[in-house]
Amino acid sequence: MASGRHGAIGFYYFEPRAIIPLDDRFTIRPSLRRVIEQQTFTTKIDTAFETVIRSCARYGELPDNEIWISEEMIDLYCELHEQGIAHSVESW
């Protein structure tokens, strides 16, 4: 994570980490199920990687001290994407 849009990148370790079980414990809320059934959204992979990561950064929406995806991180993630290592899943 970074400390602001142009801040230094640091490593943070969180325990426990978020884990989504993909077995019988996984359930979809009824409201989300209705949205899925309406087929309102299309899901795509890797069609707008940089746009997705910049949207996640939320520049202009948050004060700098709340931004954790810096310009440097975006450049690094885009490089990983170009190498086929990082991917985006998009709902349109």
PDB file with one MODEL, atoms N, CA, C and O in Angstrom:
MODEL        1
ATOM      1  N   MET A   1       0.845  -1.169   0.000  1.00  0.00           N
ATOM      2  CA  MET A   1       0.000   0.000   0.000  1.00  0.00           C
ATOM      3  C   MET A   1       0.893   1.236   0.000  1.00  0.00           C
ATOM      4  O   MET A   1       2.031   1.199   0.469  1.00  0.00           O
ATOM      5  N   ALA A   2       0.366   2.311  -0.526  1.00  0.00           N
ATOM      6  CA  ALA A   2       1.108   3.564  -0.570  1.00  0.00           C
ATOM      7  C   ALA A   2       0.483   4.578   0.377  1.00  0.00           C
ATOM      8  O   ALA A   2      -0.680   4.465   0.765  1.00  0.00           O
ATOM      9  N   SER A   3       1.276   5.558   0.732  1.00  0.00           N
ATOM     10  CA  SER A   3       0.797   6.658   1.579  1.00  0.00           C
ATOM     11  C   SER A   3       0.465   7.843   0.688  1.00  0.00           C
ATOM     12  O   SER A   3       1.252   8.784   0.593  1.00  0.00           O
ATOM     13  N   GLY A   4      -0.693   7.810   0.033  1.00  0.00           N
ATOM     14  CA  GLY A   4      -1.119   8.891  -0.833  1.00  0.00           C
ATOM     15  C   GLY A   4      -0.771   8.654  -2.289  1.00  0.00           C
ATOM     16  O   GLY A   4      -0.094   7.685  -2.632  1.00  0.00           O
ATOM     17  N   ARG A   5      -1.239   9.542  -3.131  1.00  0.00           N
ATOM     18  CA  ARG A   5      -1.089   9.405  -4.582  1.00  0.00           C
ATOM     19  C   ARG A   5       0.369   9.353  -5.028  1.00  0.00           C
ATOM     20  O   ARG A   5       0.700   8.660  -5.989  1.00  0.00           O
ATOM     21  N   HIS A   6       1.236  10.080  -4.337  1.00  0.00           N
ATOM     22  CA  HIS A   6       2.649  10.104  -4.704  1.00  0.00           C
ATOM     23  C   HIS A   6       3.527   9.652  -3.537  1.00  0.00           C
ATOM     24  O   HIS A   6       4.726   9.928  -3.522  1.00  0.00           O
ATOM     25  N   GLY A   7       2.935   8.957  -2.556  1.00  0.00           N
ATOM     26  CA  GLY A   7       3.654   8.565  -1.354  1.00  0.00           C
ATOM     27  C   GLY A   7       4.451   7.281  -1.512  1.00  0.00           C
ATOM     28  O   GLY A   7       4.361   6.579  -2.519  1.00  0.00           O
ATOM     29  N   ALA A   8       5.227   7.004  -0.486  1.00  0.00           N
ATOM     30  CA  ALA A   8       6.064   5.805  -0.455  1.00  0.00           C
ATOM     31  C   ALA A   8       5.194   4.558  -0.352  1.00  0.00           C
ATOM     32  O   ALA A   8       4.108   4.583   0.226  1.00  0.00           O
ATOM     33  N   ILE A   9       5.698   3.471  -0.924  1.00  0.00           N
ATOM     34  CA  ILE A   9       5.011   2.186  -0.881  1.00  0.00           C
ATOM     35  C   ILE A   9       5.529   1.413   0.323  1.00  0.00           C
ATOM     36  O   ILE A   9       6.738   1.316   0.535  1.00  0.00           O
ATOM     37  N   GLY A  10       4.615   0.868   1.106  1.00  0.00           N
ATOM     38  CA  GLY A  10       4.990   0.062   2.259  1.00  0.00           C
ATOM     39  C   GLY A  10       4.306  -1.293   2.205  1.00  0.00           C
ATOM     40  O   GLY A  10       3.331  -1.475   1.477  1.00  0.00           O
ATOM     41  N   PHE A  11       4.817  -2.234   2.971  1.00  0.00           N
ATOM     42  CA  PHE A  11       4.215  -3.567   3.049  1.00  0.00           C
ATOM     43  C   PHE A  11       3.449  -3.658   4.350  1.00  0.00           C
ATOM     44  O   PHE A  11       3.972  -3.329   5.414  1.00  0.00           O
ATOM     45  N   TYR A  12       2.203  -4.106   4.263  1.00  0.00           N
ATOM     46  CA  TYR A  12       1.352  -4.252   5.438  1.00  0.00           C
ATOM     47  C   TYR A  12       0.862  -5.684   5.495  1.00  0.00           C
ATOM     48  O   TYR A  12       0.464  -6.257   4.481  1.00  0.00           O
ATOM     49  N   TYR A  13       0.892  -6.250   6.672  1.00  0.00           N
ATOM     50  CA  TYR A  13       0.470  -7.628   6.860  1.00  0.00           C
ATOM     51  C   TYR A  13      -0.778  -7.631   7.731  1.00  0.00           C
ATOM     52  O   TYR A  13      -0.768  -7.116   8.850  1.00  0.00           O
ATOM     53  N   PHE A  14      -1.838  -8.208   7.215  1.00  0.00           N
ATOM     54  CA  PHE A  14      -3.097  -8.268   7.950  1.00  0.00           C
ATOM     55  C   PHE A  14      -3.428  -9.720   8.273  1.00  0.00           C
ATOM     56  O   PHE A  14      -3.348 -10.587   7.403  1.00  0.00           O
ATOM     57  N   GLU A  15      -3.793  -9.980   9.497  1.00  0.00           N
ATOM     58  CA  GLU A  15      -4.183 -11.325   9.900  1.00  0.00           C
ATOM     59  C   GLU A  15      -5.419 -11.193  10.762  1.00  0.00           C
ATOM     60  O   GLU A  15      -5.359 -10.410  11.710  1.00  0.00           O
ATOM     61  N   PRO A  16      -6.500 -11.851  10.547  1.00  0.00           N
ATOM     62  CA  PRO A  16      -6.650 -12.817   9.463  1.00  0.00           C
ATOM     63  C   PRO A  16      -6.942 -12.115   8.146  1.00  0.00           C
ATOM     64  O   PRO A  16      -7.454 -10.996   8.121  1.00  0.00           O
ATOM     65  N   ARG A  17      -6.615 -12.773   7.081  1.00  0.00           N
ATOM     66  CA  ARG A  17      -6.883 -12.253   5.749  1.00  0.00           C
ATOM     67  C   ARG A  17      -8.294 -12.656   5.342  1.00  0.00           C
ATOM     68  O   ARG A  17      -8.855 -13.623   5.857  1.00  0.00           O
ATOM     69  N   ALA A  18      -8.849 -11.902   4.416  1.00  0.00           N
ATOM     70  CA  ALA A  18     -10.193 -12.226   3.935  1.00  0.00           C
ATOM     71  C   ALA A  18     -10.115 -13.432   3.007  1.00  0.00           C
ATOM     72  O   ALA A  18      -9.338 -13.450   2.052  1.00  0.00           O
ATOM     73  N   ILE A  19     -10.914 -14.414   3.297  1.00  0.00           N
ATOM     74  CA  ILE A  19     -10.966 -15.623   2.476  1.00  0.00           C
ATOM     75  C   ILE A  19     -12.426 -15.873   2.123  1.00  0.00           C
ATOM     76  O   ILE A  19     -13.289 -15.924   2.999  1.00  0.00           O
ATOM     77  N   ILE A  20     -12.688 -16.025   0.841  1.00  0.00           N
ATOM     78  CA  ILE A  20     -14.046 -16.311   0.384  1.00  0.00           C
ATOM     79  C   ILE A  20     -14.137 -17.802   0.111  1.00  0.00           C
ATOM     80  O   ILE A  20     -13.518 -18.286  -0.836  1.00  0.00           O
ATOM     81  N   PRO A  21     -14.889 -18.541   0.910  1.00  0.00           N
ATOM     82  CA  PRO A  21     -15.000 -19.983   0.681  1.00  0.00           C
ATOM     83  C   PRO A  21     -15.841 -20.275  -0.554  1.00  0.00           C
ATOM     84  O   PRO A  21     -16.954 -19.766  -0.687  1.00  0.00           O
ATOM     85  N   LEU A  22     -15.321 -21.074  -1.434  1.00  0.00           N
ATOM     86  CA  LEU A  22     -16.058 -21.412  -2.657  1.00  0.00           C
ATOM     87  C   LEU A  22     -16.614 -22.830  -2.566  1.00  0.00           C
ATOM     88  O   LEU A  22     -16.536 -23.609  -3.516  1.00  0.00           O
ATOM     89  N   ASP A  23     -17.168 -23.141  -1.413  1.00  0.00           N
ATOM     90  CA  ASP A  23     -17.797 -24.444  -1.208  1.00  0.00           C
ATOM     91  C   ASP A  23     -19.239 -24.204  -0.752  1.00  0.00           C
ATOM     92  O   ASP A  23     -19.816 -23.163  -1.069  1.00  0.00           O
ATOM     93  N   ASP A  24     -19.820 -25.135  -0.025  1.00  0.00           N
ATOM     94  CA  ASP A  24     -21.222 -25.007   0.377  1.00  0.00           C
ATOM     95  C   ASP A  24     -21.468 -23.865   1.371  1.00  0.00           C
ATOM     96  O   ASP A  24     -22.621 -23.522   1.633  1.00  0.00           O
ATOM     97  N   ARG A  25     -20.414 -23.276   1.922  1.00  0.00           N
ATOM     98  CA  ARG A  25     -20.577 -22.127   2.815  1.00  0.00           C
ATOM     99  C   ARG A  25     -20.824 -20.828   2.046  1.00  0.00           C
ATOM    100  O   ARG A  25     -21.300 -19.848   2.618  1.00  0.00           O
ATOM    101  N   PHE A  26     -20.504 -20.823   0.767  1.00  0.00           N
ATOM    102  CA  PHE A  26     -20.653 -19.623  -0.053  1.00  0.00           C
ATOM    103  C   PHE A  26     -22.115 -19.457  -0.460  1.00  0.00           C
ATOM    104  O   PHE A  26     -22.725 -20.368  -1.021  1.00  0.00           O
ATOM    105  N   THR A  27     -22.655 -18.299  -0.173  1.00  0.00           N
ATOM    106  CA  THR A  27     -24.042 -18.026  -0.561  1.00  0.00           C
ATOM    107  C   THR A  27     -24.127 -16.665  -1.230  1.00  0.00           C
ATOM    108  O   THR A  27     -23.326 -15.772  -0.952  1.00  0.00           O
ATOM    109  N   ILE A  28     -25.085 -16.516  -2.098  1.00  0.00           N
ATOM    110  CA  ILE A  28     -25.335 -15.248  -2.767  1.00  0.00           C
ATOM    111  C   ILE A  28     -26.604 -14.664  -2.167  1.00  0.00           C
ATOM    112  O   ILE A  28     -27.636 -15.331  -2.103  1.00  0.00           O
ATOM    113  N   ARG A  29     -26.520 -13.427  -1.733  1.00  0.00           N
ATOM    114  CA  ARG A  29     -27.679 -12.768  -1.135  1.00  0.00           C
ATOM    115  C   ARG A  29     -28.805 -12.681  -2.159  1.00  0.00           C
ATOM    116  O   ARG A  29     -28.538 -12.538  -3.352  1.00  0.00           O
ATOM    117  N   PRO A  30     -30.045 -12.763  -1.721  1.00  0.00           N
ATOM    118  CA  PRO A  30     -31.183 -12.696  -2.653  1.00  0.00           C
ATOM    119  C   PRO A  30     -31.173 -11.454  -3.541  1.00  0.00           C
ATOM    120  O   PRO A  30     -31.509 -11.540  -4.722  1.00  0.00           O
ATOM    121  N   SER A  31     -30.792 -10.300  -2.989  1.00  0.00           N
ATOM    122  CA  SER A  31     -30.775  -9.075  -3.797  1.00  0.00           C
ATOM    123  C   SER A  31     -29.746  -9.166  -4.918  1.00  0.00           C
ATOM    124  O   SER A  31     -30.009  -8.714  -6.033  1.00  0.00           O
ATOM    125  N   LEU A  32     -28.581  -9.743  -4.639  1.00  0.00           N
ATOM    126  CA  LEU A  32     -27.566  -9.923  -5.681  1.00  0.00           C
ATOM    127  C   LEU A  32     -28.014 -10.972  -6.690  1.00  0.00           C
ATOM    128  O   LEU A  32     -27.767 -10.829  -7.888  1.00  0.00           O
ATOM    129  N   ARG A  33     -28.664 -12.011  -6.220  1.00  0.00           N
ATOM    130  CA  ARG A  33     -29.166 -13.049  -7.128  1.00  0.00           C
ATOM    131  C   ARG A  33     -30.150 -12.455  -8.138  1.00  0.00           C
ATOM    132  O   ARG A  33     -30.122 -12.814  -9.315  1.00  0.00           O
ATOM    133  N   ARG A  34     -31.027 -11.542  -7.679  1.00  0.00           N
ATOM    134  CA  ARG A  34     -31.985 -10.894  -8.591  1.00  0.00           C
ATOM    135  C   ARG A  34     -31.253 -10.076  -9.653  1.00  0.00           C
ATOM    136  O   ARG A  34     -31.626 -10.098 -10.825  1.00  0.00           O
ATOM    137  N   VAL A  35     -30.215  -9.357  -9.241  1.00  0.00           N
ATOM    138  CA  VAL A  35     -29.438  -8.558 -10.202  1.00  0.00           C
ATOM    139  C   VAL A  35     -28.772  -9.472 -11.224  1.00  0.00           C
ATOM    140  O   VAL A  35     -28.779  -9.170 -12.418  1.00  0.00           O
ATOM    141  N   ILE A  36     -28.205 -10.569 -10.780  1.00  0.00           N
ATOM    142  CA  ILE A  36     -27.563 -11.523 -11.688  1.00  0.00           C
ATOM    143  C   ILE A  36     -28.573 -12.087 -12.670  1.00  0.00           C
ATOM    144  O   ILE A  36     -28.300 -12.177 -13.866  1.00  0.00           O
ATOM    145  N   GLU A  37     -29.733 -12.465 -12.170  1.00  0.00           N
ATOM    146  CA  GLU A  37     -30.772 -13.044 -13.024  1.00  0.00           C
ATOM    147  C   GLU A  37     -31.293 -12.050 -14.055  1.00  0.00           C
ATOM    148  O   GLU A  37     -31.729 -12.457 -15.132  1.00  0.00           O
ATOM    149  N   GLN A  38     -31.257 -10.759 -13.747  1.00  0.00           N
ATOM    150  CA  GLN A  38     -31.711  -9.738 -14.693  1.00  0.00           C
ATOM    151  C   GLN A  38     -30.714  -9.535 -15.834  1.00  0.00           C
ATOM    152  O   GLN A  38     -31.037  -8.896 -16.835  1.00  0.00           O
ATOM    153  N   GLN A  39     -29.530 -10.067 -15.687  1.00  0.00           N
ATOM    154  CA  GLN A  39     -28.461  -9.947 -16.687  1.00  0.00           C
ATOM    155  C   GLN A  39     -28.219  -8.487 -17.068  1.00  0.00           C
ATOM    156  O   GLN A  39     -28.043  -8.154 -18.240  1.00  0.00           O
ATOM    157  N   THR A  40     -28.214  -7.626 -16.051  1.00  0.00           N
ATOM    158  CA  THR A  40     -27.971  -6.200 -16.240  1.00  0.00           C
ATOM    159  C   THR A  40     -26.512  -5.931 -16.574  1.00  0.00           C
ATOM    160  O   THR A  40     -26.201  -4.993 -17.309  1.00  0.00           O
ATOM    161  N   PHE A  41     -25.618  -6.750 -16.038  1.00  0.00           N
ATOM    162  CA  PHE A  41     -24.195  -6.530 -16.190  1.00  0.00           C
ATOM    163  C   PHE A  41     -23.556  -7.614 -17.047  1.00  0.00           C
ATOM    164  O   PHE A  41     -24.026  -8.750 -17.104  1.00  0.00           O
ATOM    165  N   THR A  42     -22.478  -7.230 -17.706  1.00  0.00           N
ATOM    166  CA  THR A  42     -21.652  -8.167 -18.449  1.00  0.00           C
ATOM    167  C   THR A  42     -20.314  -8.237 -17.735  1.00  0.00           C
ATOM    168  O   THR A  42     -19.753  -7.204 -17.370  1.00  0.00           O
ATOM    169  N   THR A  43     -19.803  -9.424 -17.535  1.00  0.00           N
ATOM    170  CA  THR A  43     -18.515  -9.589 -16.892  1.00  0.00           C
ATOM    171  C   THR A  43     -17.467  -9.900 -17.943  1.00  0.00           C
ATOM    172  O   THR A  43     -17.647 -10.776 -18.788  1.00  0.00           O
ATOM    173  N   LYS A  44     -16.360  -9.158 -17.871  1.00  0.00           N
ATOM    174  CA  LYS A  44     -15.263  -9.347 -18.812  1.00  0.00           C
ATOM    175  C   LYS A  44     -13.957  -9.401 -18.042  1.00  0.00           C
ATOM    176  O   LYS A  44     -13.890  -8.988 -16.885  1.00  0.00           O
ATOM    177  N   ILE A  45     -12.927  -9.910 -18.687  1.00  0.00           N
ATOM    178  CA  ILE A  45     -11.606 -10.017 -18.068  1.00  0.00           C
ATOM    179  C   ILE A  45     -10.599  -9.286 -18.937  1.00  0.00           C
ATOM    180  O   ILE A  45     -10.532  -9.501 -20.147  1.00  0.00           O
ATOM    181  N   ASP A  46      -9.815  -8.419 -18.306  1.00  0.00           N
ATOM    182  CA  ASP A  46      -8.672  -7.751 -18.940  1.00  0.00           C
ATOM    183  C   ASP A  46      -9.016  -6.879 -20.144  1.00  0.00           C
ATOM    184  O   ASP A  46      -8.224  -6.793 -21.082  1.00  0.00           O
ATOM    185  N   THR A  47     -10.172  -6.236 -20.138  1.00  0.00           N
ATOM    186  CA  THR A  47     -10.472  -5.346 -21.263  1.00  0.00           C
ATOM    187  C   THR A  47     -10.157  -3.887 -20.940  1.00  0.00           C
ATOM    188  O   THR A  47     -10.064  -3.065 -21.852  1.00  0.00           O
ATOM    189  N   ALA A  48      -9.992  -3.550 -19.660  1.00  0.00           N
ATOM    190  CA  ALA A  48      -9.733  -2.160 -19.268  1.00  0.00           C
ATOM    191  C   ALA A  48      -8.914  -2.119 -17.977  1.00  0.00           C
ATOM    192  O   ALA A  48      -9.314  -1.483 -17.002  1.00  0.00           O
ATOM    193  N   PHE A  49      -7.772  -2.796 -17.979  1.00  0.00           N
ATOM    194  CA  PHE A  49      -6.996  -2.962 -16.747  1.00  0.00           C
ATOM    195  C   PHE A  49      -6.651  -1.623 -16.094  1.00  0.00           C
ATOM    196  O   PHE A  49      -6.964  -1.413 -14.922  1.00  0.00           O
ATOM    197  N   GLU A  50      -6.018  -0.726 -16.828  1.00  0.00           N
ATOM    198  CA  GLU A  50      -5.595   0.537 -16.210  1.00  0.00           C
ATOM    199  C   GLU A  50      -6.785   1.366 -15.745  1.00  0.00           C
ATOM    200  O   GLU A  50      -6.708   2.021 -14.706  1.00  0.00           O
ATOM    201  N   THR A  51      -7.870   1.352 -16.485  1.00  0.00           N
ATOM    202  CA  THR A  51      -9.076   2.078 -16.084  1.00  0.00           C
ATOM    203  C   THR A  51      -9.602   1.536 -14.759  1.00  0.00           C
ATOM    204  O   THR A  51      -9.997   2.302 -13.880  1.00  0.00           O
ATOM    205  N   VAL A  52      -9.603   0.219 -14.623  1.00  0.00           N
ATOM    206  CA  VAL A  52     -10.084  -0.401 -13.382  1.00  0.00           C
ATOM    207  C   VAL A  52      -9.220   0.004 -12.200  1.00  0.00           C
ATOM    208  O   VAL A  52      -9.738   0.402 -11.157  1.00  0.00           O
ATOM    209  N   ILE A  53      -7.907  -0.096 -12.359  1.00  0.00           N
ATOM    210  CA  ILE A  53      -7.042   0.210 -11.214  1.00  0.00           C
ATOM    211  C   ILE A  53      -7.091   1.701 -10.866  1.00  0.00           C
ATOM    212  O   ILE A  53      -7.015   2.064  -9.692  1.00  0.00           O
ATOM    213  N   ARG A  54      -7.214   2.552 -11.864  1.00  0.00           N
ATOM    214  CA  ARG A  54      -7.337   3.979 -11.577  1.00  0.00           C
ATOM    215  C   ARG A  54      -8.669   4.281 -10.883  1.00  0.00           C
ATOM    216  O   ARG A  54      -8.735   5.160 -10.024  1.00  0.00           O
ATOM    217  N   SER A  55      -9.717   3.562 -11.250  1.00  0.00           N
ATOM    218  CA  SER A  55     -11.000   3.729 -10.567  1.00  0.00           C
ATOM    219  C   SER A  55     -10.896   3.288  -9.111  1.00  0.00           C
ATOM    220  O   SER A  55     -11.481   3.912  -8.226  1.00  0.00           O
ATOM    221  N   CYS A  56     -10.157   2.221  -8.867  1.00  0.00           N
ATOM    222  CA  CYS A  56      -9.956   1.754  -7.493  1.00  0.00           C
ATOM    223  C   CYS A  56      -9.151   2.757  -6.671  1.00  0.00           C
ATOM    224  O   CYS A  56      -9.348   2.865  -5.460  1.00  0.00           O
ATOM    225  N   ALA A  57      -8.251   3.487  -7.315  1.00  0.00           N
ATOM    226  CA  ALA A  57      -7.438   4.477  -6.609  1.00  0.00           C
ATOM    227  C   ALA A  57      -8.287   5.637  -6.093  1.00  0.00           C
ATOM    228  O   ALA A  57      -7.979   6.222  -5.055  1.00  0.00           O
ATOM    229  N   ARG A  58      -9.351   5.968  -6.816  1.00  0.00           N
ATOM    230  CA  ARG A  58     -10.329   6.991  -6.402  1.00  0.00           C
ATOM    231  C   ARG A  58      -9.717   8.380  -6.234  1.00  0.00           C
ATOM    232  O   ARG A  58     -10.075   9.111  -5.310  1.00  0.00           O
ATOM    233  N   TYR A  59      -8.796   8.742  -7.125  1.00  0.00           N
ATOM    234  CA  TYR A  59      -8.246  10.096  -7.120  1.00  0.00           C
ATOM    235  C   TYR A  59      -9.375  11.090  -7.344  1.00  0.00           C
ATOM    236  O   TYR A  59     -10.265  10.854  -8.161  1.00  0.00           O
ATOM    237  N   GLY A  60      -9.339  12.179  -6.633  1.00  0.00           N
ATOM    238  CA  GLY A  60     -10.378  13.197  -6.772  1.00  0.00           C
ATOM    239  C   GLY A  60     -11.598  12.934  -5.910  1.00  0.00           C
ATOM    240  O   GLY A  60     -12.409  13.834  -5.696  1.00  0.00           O
ATOM    241  N   GLU A  61     -11.740  11.707  -5.410  1.00  0.00           N
ATOM    242  CA  GLU A  61     -12.873  11.363  -4.543  1.00  0.00           C
ATOM    243  C   GLU A  61     -12.475  11.346  -3.071  1.00  0.00           C
ATOM    244  O   GLU A  61     -13.288  11.647  -2.197  1.00  0.00           O
ATOM    245  N   LEU A  62     -11.212  10.991  -2.801  1.00  0.00           N
ATOM    246  CA  LEU A  62     -10.735  10.844  -1.429  1.00  0.00           C
ATOM    247  C   LEU A  62      -9.616  11.839  -1.147  1.00  0.00           C
ATOM    248  O   LEU A  62      -8.902  12.249  -2.062  1.00  0.00           O
ATOM    249  N   PRO A  63      -9.461  12.231   0.127  1.00  0.00           N
ATOM    250  CA  PRO A  63      -8.294  13.039   0.465  1.00  0.00           C
ATOM    251  C   PRO A  63      -7.023  12.193   0.291  1.00  0.00           C
ATOM    252  O   PRO A  63      -7.068  10.968   0.400  1.00  0.00           O
ATOM    253  N   ASP A  64      -5.911  12.845   0.026  1.00  0.00           N
ATOM    254  CA  ASP A  64      -4.667  12.137  -0.269  1.00  0.00           C
ATOM    255  C   ASP A  64      -4.283  11.133   0.825  1.00  0.00           C
ATOM    256  O   ASP A  64      -3.748  10.067   0.518  1.00  0.00           O
ATOM    257  N   ASN A  65      -4.544  11.456   2.085  1.00  0.00           N
ATOM    258  CA  ASN A  65      -4.131  10.552   3.169  1.00  0.00           C
ATOM    259  C   ASN A  65      -4.961   9.270   3.225  1.00  0.00           C
ATOM    260  O   ASN A  65      -4.626   8.361   3.984  1.00  0.00           O
ATOM    261  N   GLU A  66      -6.044   9.177   2.432  1.00  0.00           N
ATOM    262  CA  GLU A  66      -6.845   7.959   2.381  1.00  0.00           C
ATOM    263  C   GLU A  66      -6.582   7.137   1.121  1.00  0.00           C
ATOM    264  O   GLU A  66      -7.129   6.045   0.966  1.00  0.00           O
ATOM    265  N   ILE A  67      -5.754   7.652   0.232  1.00  0.00           N
ATOM    266  CA  ILE A  67      -5.434   6.946  -1.011  1.00  0.00           C
ATOM    267  C   ILE A  67      -4.300   5.971  -0.743  1.00  0.00           C
ATOM    268  O   ILE A  67      -3.278   6.340  -0.165  1.00  0.00           O
ATOM    269  N   TRP A  68      -4.485   4.722  -1.165  1.00  0.00           N
ATOM    270  CA  TRP A  68      -3.442   3.716  -0.930  1.00  0.00           C
ATOM    271  C   TRP A  68      -2.892   3.111  -2.219  1.00  0.00           C
ATOM    272  O   TRP A  68      -2.014   2.250  -2.162  1.00  0.00           O
ATOM    273  N   ILE A  69      -3.386   3.539  -3.375  1.00  0.00           N
ATOM    274  CA  ILE A  69      -2.839   3.093  -4.664  1.00  0.00           C
ATOM    275  C   ILE A  69      -2.166   4.308  -5.303  1.00  0.00           C
ATOM    276  O   ILE A  69      -2.842   5.196  -5.822  1.00  0.00           O
ATOM    277  N   SER A  70      -0.850   4.343  -5.264  1.00  0.00           N
ATOM    278  CA  SER A  70      -0.109   5.484  -5.792  1.00  0.00           C
ATOM    279  C   SER A  70       0.097   5.364  -7.297  1.00  0.00           C
ATOM    280  O   SER A  70      -0.138   4.311  -7.890  1.00  0.00           O
ATOM    281  N   GLU A  71       0.540   6.459  -7.898  1.00  0.00           N
ATOM    282  CA  GLU A  71       0.872   6.452  -9.322  1.00  0.00           C
ATOM    283  C   GLU A  71       1.951   5.406  -9.608  1.00  0.00           C
ATOM    284  O   GLU A  71       1.893   4.704 -10.618  1.00  0.00           O
ATOM    285  N   GLU A  72       2.923   5.311  -8.724  1.00  0.00           N
ATOM    286  CA  GLU A  72       3.989   4.318  -8.899  1.00  0.00           C
ATOM    287  C   GLU A  72       3.422   2.900  -8.886  1.00  0.00           C
ATOM    288  O   GLU A  72       3.821   2.057  -9.689  1.00  0.00           O
ATOM    289  N   MET A  73       2.488   2.643  -7.966  1.00  0.00           N
ATOM    290  CA  MET A  73       1.871   1.310  -7.906  1.00  0.00           C
ATOM    291  C   MET A  73       1.084   1.024  -9.177  1.00  0.00           C
ATOM    292  O   MET A  73       1.115  -0.097  -9.685  1.00  0.00           O
ATOM    293  N   ILE A  74       0.382   2.021  -9.694  1.00  0.00           N
ATOM    294  CA  ILE A  74      -0.378   1.825 -10.935  1.00  0.00           C
ATOM    295  C   ILE A  74       0.571   1.451 -12.062  1.00  0.00           C
ATOM    296  O   ILE A  74       0.299   0.528 -12.830  1.00  0.00           O
ATOM    297  N   ASP A  75       1.693   2.172 -12.162  1.00  0.00           N
ATOM    298  CA  ASP A  75       2.684   1.835 -13.192  1.00  0.00           C
ATOM    299  C   ASP A  75       3.180   0.404 -13.030  1.00  0.00           C
ATOM    300  O   ASP A  75       3.303  -0.329 -14.012  1.00  0.00           O
ATOM    301  N   LEU A  76       3.465   0.005 -11.786  1.00  0.00           N
ATOM    302  CA  LEU A  76       3.965  -1.355 -11.529  1.00  0.00           C
ATOM    303  C   LEU A  76       2.899  -2.406 -11.844  1.00  0.00           C
ATOM    304  O   LEU A  76       3.200  -3.425 -12.465  1.00  0.00           O
ATOM    305  N   TYR A  77       1.654  -2.163 -11.419  1.00  0.00           N
ATOM    306  CA  TYR A  77       0.574  -3.106 -11.723  1.00  0.00           C
ATOM    307  C   TYR A  77       0.346  -3.228 -13.231  1.00  0.00           C
ATOM    308  O   TYR A  77       0.111  -4.324 -13.740  1.00  0.00           O
ATOM    309  N   CYS A  78       0.417  -2.092 -13.947  1.00  0.00           N
ATOM    310  CA  CYS A  78       0.245  -2.138 -15.408  1.00  0.00           C
ATOM    311  C   CYS A  78       1.368  -2.928 -16.061  1.00  0.00           C
ATOM    312  O   CYS A  78       1.136  -3.649 -17.032  1.00  0.00           O
ATOM    313  N   GLU A  79       2.584  -2.800 -15.538  1.00  0.00           N
ATOM    314  CA  GLU A  79       3.702  -3.590 -16.049  1.00  0.00           C
ATOM    315  C   GLU A  79       3.454  -5.082 -15.807  1.00  0.00           C
ATOM    316  O   GLU A  79       3.699  -5.902 -16.692  1.00  0.00           O
ATOM    317  N   LEU A  80       2.972  -5.430 -14.618  1.00  0.00           N
ATOM    318  CA  LEU A  80       2.642  -6.833 -14.322  1.00  0.00           C
ATOM    319  C   LEU A  80       1.530  -7.331 -15.247  1.00  0.00           C
ATOM    320  O   LEU A  80       1.546  -8.483 -15.680  1.00  0.00           O
ATOM    321  N   HIS A  81       0.571  -6.461 -15.543  1.00  0.00           N
ATOM    322  CA  HIS A  81      -0.509  -6.825 -16.461  1.00  0.00           C
ATOM    323  C   HIS A  81       0.047  -7.102 -17.856  1.00  0.00           C
ATOM    324  O   HIS A  81      -0.334  -8.081 -18.498  1.00  0.00           O
ATOM    325  N   GLU A  82       0.939  -6.244 -18.319  1.00  0.00           N
ATOM    326  CA  GLU A  82       1.540  -6.435 -19.639  1.00  0.00           C
ATOM    327  C   GLU A  82       2.329  -7.743 -19.710  1.00  0.00           C
ATOM    328  O   GLU A  82       2.456  -8.339 -20.779  1.00  0.00           O
ATOM    329  N   GLN A  83       2.856  -8.184 -18.572  1.00  0.00           N
ATOM    330  CA  GLN A  83       3.596  -9.449 -18.511  1.00  0.00           C
ATOM    331  C   GLN A  83       2.666 -10.654 -18.353  1.00  0.00           C
ATOM    332  O   GLN A  83       3.121 -11.798 -18.368  1.00  0.00           O
ATOM    333  N   GLY A  84       1.368 -10.396 -18.201  1.00  0.00           N
ATOM    334  CA  GLY A  84       0.406 -11.473 -18.048  1.00  0.00           C
ATOM    335  C   GLY A  84       0.270 -11.983 -16.626  1.00  0.00           C
ATOM    336  O   GLY A  84      -0.280 -13.061 -16.401  1.00  0.00           O
ATOM    337  N   ILE A  85       0.770 -11.209 -15.659  1.00  0.00           N
ATOM    338  CA  ILE A  85       0.745 -11.643 -14.255  1.00  0.00           C
ATOM    339  C   ILE A  85      -0.461 -11.074 -13.504  1.00  0.00           C
ATOM    340  O   ILE A  85      -1.079 -11.779 -12.706  1.00  0.00           O
ATOM    341  N   ALA A  86      -0.802  -9.807 -13.751  1.00  0.00           N
ATOM    342  CA  ALA A  86      -1.941  -9.163 -13.082  1.00  0.00           C
ATOM    343  C   ALA A  86      -3.120  -9.108 -14.052  1.00  0.00           C
ATOM    344  O   ALA A  86      -2.946  -8.933 -15.258  1.00  0.00           O
ATOM    345  N   HIS A  87      -4.317  -9.260 -13.500  1.00  0.00           N
ATOM    346  CA  HIS A  87      -5.520  -9.296 -14.330  1.00  0.00           C
ATOM    347  C   HIS A  87      -6.628  -8.467 -13.684  1.00  0.00           C
ATOM    348  O   HIS A  87      -6.591  -8.182 -12.487  1.00  0.00           O
ATOM    349  N   SER A  88      -7.598  -8.091 -14.486  1.00  0.00           N
ATOM    350  CA  SER A  88      -8.772  -7.390 -13.949  1.00  0.00           C
ATOM    351  C   SER A  88     -10.026  -8.151 -14.338  1.00  0.00           C
ATOM    352  O   SER A  88     -10.114  -8.730 -15.421  1.00  0.00           O
ATOM    353  N   VAL A  89     -10.988  -8.138 -13.438  1.00  0.00           N
ATOM    354  CA  VAL A  89     -12.314  -8.688 -13.708  1.00  0.00           C
ATOM    355  C   VAL A  89     -13.265  -7.495 -13.635  1.00  0.00           C
ATOM    356  O   VAL A  89     -13.321  -6.799 -12.621  1.00  0.00           O
ATOM    357  N   GLU A  90     -14.002  -7.268 -14.701  1.00  0.00           N
ATOM    358  CA  GLU A  90     -14.805  -6.052 -14.826  1.00  0.00           C
ATOM    359  C   GLU A  90     -16.277  -6.385 -15.015  1.00  0.00           C
ATOM    360  O   GLU A  90     -16.637  -7.309 -15.744  1.00  0.00           O
ATOM    361  N   SER A  91     -17.106  -5.618 -14.347  1.00  0.00           N
ATOM    362  CA  SER A  91     -18.556  -5.733 -14.556  1.00  0.00           C
ATOM    363  C   SER A  91     -19.017  -4.453 -15.222  1.00  0.00           C
ATOM    364  O   SER A  91     -18.840  -3.360 -14.685  1.00  0.00           O
ATOM    365  N   TRP A  92     -19.609  -4.598 -16.392  1.00  0.00           N
ATOM    366  CA  TRP A  92     -20.057  -3.445 -17.184  1.00  0.00           C
ATOM    367  C   TRP A  92     -21.579  -3.428 -17.228  1.00  0.00           C
ATOM    368  O   TRP A  92     -22.168  -2.539 -17.843  1.00  0.00           O
TER     369      TRP A  92
ENDMDL
END
